[in-house]
């Protein structure tokens, strides 16, 4: 049986290495999505805007929430931003405001796929780029406004020889609103319910009207990508359950060993939670032959340029060296 010290060190190392790995993989994947879905062939499809928006906020969440807050804090073993009140408020506000946006962008993409596969012409009219831009704008502005009280309530505290950034005890009403409404409802229950319903309805549309979709290869692949990505949205369920458990047992006296075990479980669940933010590109890579072809072409271009540089560089270096020797002589 592992000791308390071993469990705590295992939790720390797991978050450090797992956090760095997920951050690296997710940042590369998000940047690849931003590059791929800004290309002209995808811009004419309204679903691409939801994927682009989700990739942008995935990138922010991975950089700020996973890498800058959780992983680097474990490396340094203290919160290096907590002593600065501006950084404290800005960091947590951005995390709280942007964390649910990729999940709801996936819901909007699933709604787009449901409409585009529908036989009803009125529903298909909802899939215009103008309406997609309006939906994205409403979503982002709503969360930016909804979490704006964070800027007022969040504060920096000095306890046990370290600075921490958190909500004060006087803001218990607002804090409970986030714990018992924002996380279980807005981040978990509501989007998962929407995704489940839209996935079932979209699959029914595809079965009933498959002939209608035969000529639209990219539309079919976008539908497959969105439907497959909905499976990763379930990663939020263990995280939500763990938050509820931690909150409800906060006042219960626990042994050091139980606390260490729960800390290890929390780190595992937390890393699992960020899988949904790091996996979108790789899911698209599996689901879409066009994405795979685009990645292969991009790799061949980069590899060709690197090979050309490696062929030219020695010649230039040698010529320059000979010229300098002749000048000296």
N, C-alpha and C positions, 0 to 999 in steps of 0.2 A: 504494500500500500504506500502510495506517495505521501510524503510529509507536506505540511502546510507550506513550507518554504518552496518545496519542489513544485507544488501546484501553482503557487503564485508566479514563480519564474516561468513555468510552462505557459501560463496564460499570457504573460508579457511577451515571451518569444513568439507565441502563436500570432498575437496581434501585430507584432513588428514584421515578421516575415510574410504572414498572410496578408497584412495590410499593404505592404510594399508590392507584393505580387499582384493583388487585385487592382491596386492603383495603377501600376504600370500597364497591365493588360487592358484595364478599362479606359485609361487615357489614350492609349494607342487606338483602341477600337472606336472611341468617340470621335477622335480626330479623323479616322478613316471614314466614319459615317458622314461627318461634316463635309469631307471632300467629295465623297461619292454622290450624295444627294443634292449637292449644289450643281451637278452637271446638268446640261440642257435636257438630256433624255428623261430625267426624273422630275425636272422642274415643272413640266406641264401636268403632272399628276398631283392632285390636291393632297393626297396622303403623304407626300414627301415632306410637306411643311410640318406636319406633326412629328415625323421621324427626325427631321432636322432640329426642331425645338427640343424634343426629348434628348437628342444627342448633346446639344449645347448645355442643357442643365445637368445631364449625366456628368459631363466634364467638370462643371463647377462643383457638384456634390462630391465627386471623387477627389478633387484637388483640395477642397476646403474641409469637408467633413471627415473623410477617411484618412487622407494623407497628412494634411496640416494639423488637424485636431487630434485624432485618435493615435495614428501611427507615430508621428514625431513626438507627441507627448510621452508615449511609452519609451521611446529611445532616450529622450532627455530626462525622463522620470519626473517631470514637472510641467505645468501648463505655462509655456513661454509667452503666451499672449494675454494671460489673465491679469497681469500687473498693469497693462495699458487699458484704460476704460474704453477708449474709442475702438480699439481692436477687439476687445471683449464683446462689446455690443454688436459691432458690425459682423463679426464672424458668426456668432450664434443666430443673429437675425437672418443672415443669408442662408444658413443651413435650414432653419425652421421654415423660411419662406419658399425655398427652392426644392426641398426634399420631396414634396408630393407632386410637383409639376411633371416630372417624367412619367409617373404612373398615370396621371390624368391625360397626358399626351397620348399614351398608349390607348386609353379609353376612347379618346377622340379618333385615333387611327382605326380602332375597331368599329366605331360608329360609321366612319367613312367607308370601311369595307362592307359593312352591312348595307349601307345605302347604295353603293356602287354595284352590288350583286343583286339588288332588288329588281323585281320586274316592274315595280311601280315607278313611273316616270317622275312623279312629284318627289319621291325620295331620292332619286338619282340627281335631281337638281340641287340637292343640298351639298353635292360634292364639287362645288365650284371653288377655285382658288380664293376668291374674295371672301366667301363665307368661312373658309378655313382660316384665313388671316384674322377675321373677326373673332372666331372661337379661341384661337391662340391668345389674342390680345386680352380678351375677357378673362381667360384662365390665369394668365400671368399677373394682370393688374389685381385680380381678386385676391390672390394669395399674398401679393406684396402689401395690400391694404390690410388684409386679415391679420397678418403677423406684425404689423407696425407697432402695436403696443410693446413688443419685445424691446424696442429701442428705449422705451421709458422705464420698463421694469428691471431689465437685466442690470447687474451690478457686479463689481469686483470685490471679493472678500479675502481677508488675510486670516487664515486659520491653520493651526498646527504647523506654523513655519512656512506655509506656501500660500500663494494666491490662487483663488478659484473663481471661476466666472459662472454665476448661476442666478436664479430668481430668488429674491429675498422672501422671508417667511410672511411678510405683509401682503404679498401678491398671491396668497393661497387660492383665491377664487380663479384668477387667471391661469395659474399653474394647473389646477384641477381641470379646468376647461381643456387644456392641451392634453393632459393625461387621459381623461375619460371621454373626450370627444374628438379631438384632432387626430390622435394616433389610431384609436380603434375604429372610428367612423370614416373620417376623411382620407386617412392613409391606408386603411385596410378593408373594412366591410363594404363601404360604398363602391370603391373602384373594382374590387373583386366581384361584387354582385353585378355591376355593369358589364364587366368583361365576360363573366360567365353567360349572361343572357345574350349579349351580342355575339359571342362565339357560337352558341347553339343556333341562333337565328341565321348567322352567316353561313354556317355549314349546311343548314337546311336550304338556303338560297342556292348554294353551290350545287347541291344534289338535284334540285328541281330545275335549275336553269343553267346547267353545265354547258349546253350548246351555245348559249348566249355569250359565254366567256371564252370560247375557243380562239377567237381572233385576237384577244387582248392578253398577250403573253405577260407583259410587265404588270398589268393589273392583277392577273392570277398570282404572279410571284409576290407582289406586295401583299395580297391577301394571305398567302401562306406564311410570309414573314411575320405579319402581325399576329396571326392565330398562334403561331409557334411561340412567339415572345410572351403571350399571355400566361404561358405555363410558369415562367420565371417570376411573375407577379406574386405567386403564392409564397415566395421567400419571405414576405413581410409578415406572414402569420406567426411563425415561431418568435420573431422579434416582438410583436405586439403582446403575445402571451407572456413573454419574459418581462416586459415592462409592467404589465398588470401584476405579475407575481412579485416583482421587486418593490412595487409601490405598496401592495397590500401587506407585505411582511416586513416593512421598514421598521416598525415599532417592536417586532418580535426579537427577543434575545437569541442570538445564534452563536454556536461555537466557532472557533477559528477555522477548524477543518471544514465545516459546512459553508462558511463564508468563502473559503478558497475554492471549494467545488462549484458553488454558484457563480463565482467570478469567472471560472473556466468556461462554464456553460454560457455565460453572458458573452464572452469573447467569441465563442464558436457561433452563437446565434447572430451576433453583430456582423461578423464576416459574411455569414450567409445572407444577411439582409442586403449587403452591398453587391451581391452577385447580380441582382436585377439591374443595377446601374452600370455594371462592367461587361455584361454579356450580350448586349443588343447586336453589336457588329458581328459577333461570331455566330449568333443565331441566324442573322441574315445571310451569312456566308454558307450556312448549311442549307437554308431554305431556297436560295435563289441562285440559279446558274448564271444569270447576268452579273450578279455581284462577284461570283467566283471568277468569271471571265474578266471583269474590270480589274480585280486585284491581280490576276495573272499578267494582264497587259501592263499595269502599273509597275509590277515587279520587274518585268522584262525591260521596261524603259529605264528604270533606276539602275538595274544591273548593267545594261548597255552603256549608260553614261559613266558608271564606275569603271568599267573595263576600258573605255576610251581614255579616261583620265589616267589610269594606270599605264596605258600604252604611251601616252604623250608625256607624262611627267618625267620619266627617266631621260628622254631625249632632250627635253628643255633643261633639265638639271645638268646633263653632260655638256651641252652646248654652252651653258652659262659658265661652267667650270673651266672649259677650254678657253673661252674668251677672257676670263679673269687671269688665267696663267699667261696667255699671250700678251696681255696688257702689262703684267708685271715684268715679263722678260723684255 
